[in-house]
């Protein structure tokens, strides 16, 4: 037995963690296995794994044949990645300014920028729609990107400004003496050092955008700008629901987020270990 | 050339005055050390010279040109920070060369300058490593190298040795002294450690609460302190301040350095009891409790036997004692 770990205690910790993992992943697992079963098998035994008899890819077939599924996919990806990019970029810039420069009203400005966390953006839907109509942006990607960027900014500013404050002043001053511009200092020194925080904010911001149904339905319901979540709604009818197709669409929709999440979480871990070794 | 002149320089953060009316002249090639307790404004003053802090009033001049509004990179200065402040994403070579690259110097010239500095600092083997792969001492040498390659008019050091362990601190101190001899450049060095100040400086500036208390060569400050604060700050162990009236001496207190006291078991001017003994081999420090003077430190050379609670007498060498008045200032002897 080692000095720090008690087998009983560590196995209890693992049991809890494993139980939670199963609990969290089970719905996803159900979606994935059922998407590969025939309609009858889904209803007869929803919890069973697909067998040789019940295995059926009809859901995926429907999804890929019916509707512009690839286009929806692409729309979702464009909107998510672009919104994420702008929210992180502008959020980090605002955070850097708040942390780095002394100016009158610094604290008030920080509070004002963070206030958005507490206000649900959906309350402003009507005004947003009117604005988008006036700006001729309805049924464009930009309508969604602008809304999501605005929605993601408060949290980004709030979290990142705390991390920006921890970036060594000496380092920034050394760069100033070396003649780097404030933009270079921001991009080449501050931004890489807060990468773990960026990854955290990215994960928090990304998932709601990818899953959102509300704004695509209102601001960009046109065929060319439909997102994946909105596009999948055609399989959910008032009287008949094509469960095969819905489940297949959901299964396909999971993958990009998982990939993005893996990319960001690697950054997270890298950031944590770098701090520990230094 | 590298002359620095501070002319009635002030700095306030809101209602708080951090630097008050500092006048100072540092001549070309001089090694000038700012020393003082933490919070005395010495680092702020250095940052103001570097251009990293704005000046509330007064002038900072480098080579007779007022540089109050000149950005740091255009002041022809280089700075070494306590925390090294190396760019974590660049290797040693690029860390040292970045300033020159920003200034638009040709690549071959930068490489040559970096090589020369690396040779001077014994860093040639590490040029391709990142700061994360270096030890503390090596990192600080890279930071010094980054300063050297710029060939600045002024070198600014902000407590560069504070993050190093004791042995490395002594070694790096000697390296910095050698560097100053070799380059003959003007250096301004901030520290709270009076040993560093005494060993490195041509001239020491003692600061307290944003004001200059005294400026002078190390031995000048040691032998001729202007006031109680400077007397207590310069010299280690600290000077003893005895109750002057109790000894029939003028003024409020009588300052006497631990090395200027003689200890005797049989008799002397002040009687006390040993409260603590430190044996350092080459010297012995004996702490004596004697009312109404408080704790008196006696520094004896060589080994001396003494144990706690022994009775002992000390006698100050009056020729080397200092008299301080009620205002803390030195009184004419």
Interface residues (C-beta under 8 A of the other chain):
Chain A: X168 X170 X171 X173 X174 X175 X176 X177 X178 X179 X180 X188 X189 X192 X193 X274 X277 X278
Chain B: X47 X50 X52 X71 X72 X73 X74 X77 X78 X79 X81 X82 X83 X84 X85 X86 X87 X88 X89 X98 X99 X102 X103 X132 X146 X158
